[in-house]
Amino acid sequence: AYINFFIRKDKDFIPIVSYSRNSNIYNIISRATHIPWGHIHSITYDILNDWIAAADDEINRTENEIKKIEKMFELSNSYTLEDAYGYASTIEKCNELIEMIKGVKVIFDFMKDILDEYEYKEGLNISDILYFGMEISNPTVDDIA
């Protein structure tokens, strides 16, 4: 399954990008928002703020996981070199996840910039600019949920 993003120009919806269900952006969005299957939904500031909050929650959860691992390692009286490698490897993967999520937040901030541009400079209704949907590649106005 893919989440697809579009920018609207008049009655046309121009594909911007798609992400698979294995991507971090897909996982964050699916936890924060219902993704319309076979339909599209406009992206608003509220939706973007929900997505950013979900990303922040995931970063906090992962940072807490790192702290737990470090504490377990600290409190362990006996550990093998293999244990130490396992702890270090897990912490490294957690840090990589945090960096990927920060990258997702950059995408969300970019979407906010697009909305700002249209709202303030063009005077357009921002609810008619950016759209997202699940498993839909050529939406029409009739596909808006």
C-alpha positions in Angstrom: 0.0 0.0 0.0 1.1 3.5 -0.7 0.2 6.9 0.6 0.1 9.4 -2.2 0.5 13.2 -2.1 -0.9 15.7 -4.7 -1.0 19.4 -5.4 -4.1 20.7 -6.9 -4.2 23.0 -9.8 -7.8 23.9 -10.8 -9.5 20.5 -11.3 -6.3 18.6 -11.7 -4.4 16.8 -9.0 -0.7 16.6 -9.8 1.2 13.7 -8.1 4.0 15.0 -5.8 5.3 11.8 -4.1 4.3 8.4 -2.9 5.5 6.5 0.2 5.2 2.8 0.9 3.8 1.3 4.1 7.4 0.4 5.0 8.4 4.1 5.2 8.6 6.2 8.4 6.4 8.9 6.9 3.6 6.3 6.2 3.8 4.9 9.7 3.7 8.3 11.4 0.8 9.6 9.3 -1.2 6.4 9.7 -0.9 6.6 13.5 -2.0 10.3 13.5 -4.7 10.4 10.9 -7.1 8.1 9.1 -5.7 7.7 5.6 -8.6 7.7 3.1 -8.5 4.5 1.0 -9.2 5.2 -2.6 -10.0 8.9 -1.8 -8.1 12.0 -1.2 -8.3 14.4 1.7 -7.0 18.0 1.9 -3.9 18.7 4.1 -4.5 21.5 6.5 -2.5 23.1 9.3 -4.3 21.0 11.9 -3.5 17.7 10.0 0.2 18.8 9.7 0.3 19.7 13.4 -1.1 16.2 14.2 1.5 14.6 12.0 4.3 16.7 13.6 3.0 15.8 17.1 3.0 12.1 16.2 6.6 12.4 14.9 7.6 14.1 18.1 6.0 11.4 20.1 7.9 8.8 18.2 11.2 10.7 18.8 10.4 10.9 22.5 9.5 7.2 22.7 12.8 6.3 20.9 14.9 8.6 23.1 13.3 6.9 26.2 14.1 3.5 24.8 17.8 4.6 24.5 17.8 5.8 28.1 16.4 2.4 29.2 19.0 0.5 27.3 21.8 2.7 28.7 20.4 2.2 32.2 20.3 -1.6 31.8 23.8 -1.6 30.5 24.9 0.7 33.4 23.3 -1.5 36.1 24.5 -4.8 34.6 27.3 -6.2 36.8 28.3 -8.8 34.3 28.0 -8.5 30.5 29.9 -10.0 27.7 31.4 -8.3 24.7 28.5 -9.6 22.7 26.1 -8.0 25.1 27.9 -4.7 24.8 27.9 -4.9 21.0 24.1 -5.7 21.2 23.4 -2.6 23.3 25.5 -0.4 21.1 23.9 -1.7 18.0 20.4 -1.2 19.3 21.2 2.4 20.4 22.7 3.1 17.0 19.5 1.9 15.3 17.4 4.0 17.6 19.6 7.1 16.8 19.2 6.4 13.1 15.4 6.2 13.5 15.4 9.5 15.3 17.3 11.1 12.4 14.9 9.6 9.9 11.9 11.0 11.8 13.5 14.4 12.0 13.8 14.1 8.2 10.1 13.4 8.0 9.4 16.5 10.1 11.3 18.5 7.5 8.9 17.2 4.9 5.9 18.3 7.1 7.5 21.7 7.6 7.9 22.0 3.8 4.2 21.3 3.4 3.4 24.0 5.9 5.6 26.4 3.9 3.6 25.5 0.8 0.4 26.3 2.6 1.8 29.6 3.9 2.9 30.6 0.4 -0.6 30.0 -1.0 -2.5 31.5 1.9 -0.5 34.7 2.4 1.0 35.5 -1.0 -1.6 34.1 -3.3 -4.7 34.6 -1.1 -6.0 31.2 -1.9 -7.9 28.8 0.2 -5.3 26.5 1.7 -7.7 23.6 1.9 -7.7 23.3 -1.9 -3.9 23.0 -2.4 -2.3 19.8 -0.9 -4.0 16.4 -0.8 -3.2 12.9 0.4 -4.8 9.5 -0.1 -4.2 5.8 0.0 -3.8 3.7 -3.1 -5.1 6.4 -5.5 -3.0 7.5 -8.4 -5.2 9.7 -10.6 -7.8 11.4 -8.4 -10.5 13.7 -9.6 -12.6 16.2 -7.7 -15.1 13.3 -7.1 -12.5 11.5 -5.0 -12.3 14.2 -2.3 -13.4 12.7 1.0 
